């Protein structure tokens, strides 16, 4: 991609990746992102509560990658909707368990591209790459990912805290189906998704709190709707559950508190 082709950064428009970065305690965000985050947090029960929610989702990401690399034997990861670099990125967790892991990151925020060098610090035996692209552009993403990943070997497709940013009219289930069609048997799908049926009034208020000028919307979905993303796959126990109930013995309650998790999470294998 030529420099002239890069999308322009508009700091006056809040972006989901930068809002998430702010809630995780990062510094790569603008005033519009912070204002959006605080407006949403107010509807969700306060800034501390919102920060614990995104930290919990980040913890689930780490759990999923550790399971795939250390237990399922996966050595390739396609992480869509990567967000800004933060502690515990996919390649860091995967390469701690398996130094030869290969990871491709995908995000459409040019600010993420500006910091992508932090995602490219691979072990000598592994590899990392970054693609600036939208999840809906499947053909282009798969083509570029194949420069780093071997599509004939199993790949973990990571859609963590992404699909609730994809409205129904963009066909999120079709996107997932297209991604799974591109990977071989033995590959895995990982999804976490904001829930519409856990504290539904609070979650509806959170969705309404996204500023009209923001560059994203939040689409909450029920457990049944999230489970549909795994149709035709073999779910790993305990299935699609609130993320604090996916291997709950590891959940850091002392750090994240006892409030309910507001994301569903699941991992499944392509037969």
N, C-alpha and C positions, 0 to 999 in steps of 0.2 A: 504494500500500500504506500503510495506517495504521500509526502507531507501535505500537499494541497488537497488530498482526498480525505484527510482526517476530519472527523466531526468537530465542530467548534464547542468549546466549553462555555456554557452560560451560567455563571455563578449565581444568577438571580432565580434559577429554577432548581428546586430541591430534587435530588436524585436518590433513589432507594439505597444504592451502595454507600453513598456518603452519609445518609441518615443512619444506616446500620453502623458505619464506622464511628460516628459520634456516640451512639449508644454503647458501643464497645469500649469507649474511652479513647478513641483515636483522634488525631489532629488533622486529618486530611478531609476537611469539610468546610463549607462556606456558611455564611450567616443564614441563608435560606434553608440549608439543610438542618442547622441547629434549631431554627424556628419551627420547622416541620416536625422534627423529632420531639421537641418539647410540647407542641400542640397535641401530637398523638399520645405522648406519655400522659398528659393531663387527663385525656379521655380514658386511658388504660389503667389509671390508678396511681400515677406519679412516676417521676423519672427513675427512681430506684427500682420500682417494680418492672418498668419497661426494660431497664438495663439487665435485670436478672433474667428476663424472658429471652433476650438475645444471647446472653451468656449461656443459658441452658441450651439453646439451639446450637451454639458453637461447641458445647460439650458433646452433644449428640453427633455432630460431624466427626469429632475426634474418635468417639466410640466406634462409629461406623467404619472409618478408615482403618483403625486398629484391628477390628474384626476381619475386615477383608484382607488386609495384608498379612496378619499373623495367623489367622485361623482358616480363612478360605483360600489362601494361596494366590490372591490376585496381585499382579505386578504392574497393571496399567489402569490409569484413572483419567476420566474425562469429567472435569469439574465445571459445570455450566452455571453462570451467575456467580462467579468467583467472589466478587466484591474486592474491597481494598485489602492489601496484605495486612495480616494481623497475626498474633501469636497462634500457633497451631495450624498453619496452612496445611493443605492436603499433603504436599510433597514432604514436608517436615515430619509429619506423623507417619506416613507410609514408609519413608526411607529410614526412619528409626527402627522399624520392624524388618524392612527388607530394602537394603541399600540400592538394589538394582531397580527399584520402582520407577516407572515413567509416568509423568503427569502432564496433561494438557489443560490449561485454564482457559475459560471463555468468559468474556464480559463485554458489554457494549458501551460502558462508560469510558470516555477517553481519559478521565482522571485515573482510572485503574491502569490504563495503558502507561500513563506517565510514571507509575510506580511499579510496573511489571518487573523491573530488574530485580526486585526483592523476591519475586516468585520464581526466579530463574537460577537460584543458587542451589543447584543439584549436587548430589554426591557424584563422584567420578564414575561410579558404576551405573547410575541412573540417568534420567534426563527430565527436563521440564521445558515447556513452551507456553506461549500466551497467544491467544487469538482474540483480536478485537472484532466482535461480531454479535449478532442478535440470535437468540435461541431459535427463533422462527426460520432462520436461514440455514436449514439443516444440511443441504447439499454442500454449501460452502464450508460449513464447520467440519463436516465429516472429511471432506477433501483435505483441508488443512491439518486436521488432527492426524490423518494417516501419514503425514510426514514425520511424526514422532512416535505414534502408536502403531502396533501391528494388528490390523483389524481381523486377522485370522486367529488371533489369540484372545482369550477373555479380557474384557474391559469392565471396570466399574463405572457406570454412568451416574454421576452425582448431581442431583437436583435438590439442593439443600436451601430452604428458604427462598425458592425461586418461583415455583408454580403459582403461589398466591399473588404474584405480580403479573400473571398471564390471564387476561380476561377470557371468558368463554368464547367470544367471537373470534379470538385468535386460535382456538382449538387446542388447548393444552394437552388433551388426551391424544390428539393426532400427532403433536410434537413428540410426546413420549413414545408413541408407537413407532414413529419414524426413527428415533434414536435407537430403539431396541432392534428394529429391523436391520440396522447397519452394523450391529455387533453380533458376535458368534455365540453359539451355545456355551453355557458356563459363565457368561457375563452376568453382572449384577446391576440392579437398579437400586439407588438410595434416594428416598424422598423425605423431606420434612416440609410441613405445610401448616399455615395458620388454620385454626379450627373455628368453625361457625357454631358448633354445638357444645363447646366448653365455655361456661359463663357467656352465653350468647349475647346478652345485653351489652356487656363490656366489649365484646369483640365487634359488635355492630357499631358501637360508639367509636371504636378505634378506626374502623373503616371510614366512617363519616368524617373523622378528624383530619384525614389527609387533605392538605390545602388544594383548592381547585387548580391552582397554578403549578402544582407539582408535576414532575415528569413521570408519575407512576400512579397506580391505584392498587388498593388491596382487595382481593377477592377471597373471602373466607369460604371454606368448604367443610362439609361434614365428614365424619369418619367413613361413611359409606362412599361418599364422592372421592375421598382421597384413596380409599382402597381400590377404586376402579383403575387407578393408574397402574396397578399391579396385575391386572387381568392377564391370565395366561402364564403367569410366573409362579415360581415356588417360593412362598414367603418363608423367611427365616423367623423362627420363634422369637418373640411372642406375637408376631404379626404386626398389624398397623395399630399402634397404641399411642397415647400421649408419651412424649419423648422421655419423661421421667420414669416411665414404666418399661422402657426398653432396656433390659438388664438393669433393673432398679438398684441392685446391690452396689453398683458403682456410682450411683447418682450422688453428687456432692451436696447433700442437704444443708450442711453447715454453711456453705457459701451461697447457695441459691435459694435457701429457705424452703418452707413447706407449702407455698402457694402452688396451685395447680399449674402444670405446664400448658401452654396455649398453642402448642404445635403437635400435630400427629407426625409420627415417624415410622418408617418401615424400610426393610431391606429384603430384596427378593432375587432369586436366581433364574436366569433364562434357561429353560430345559433344552 
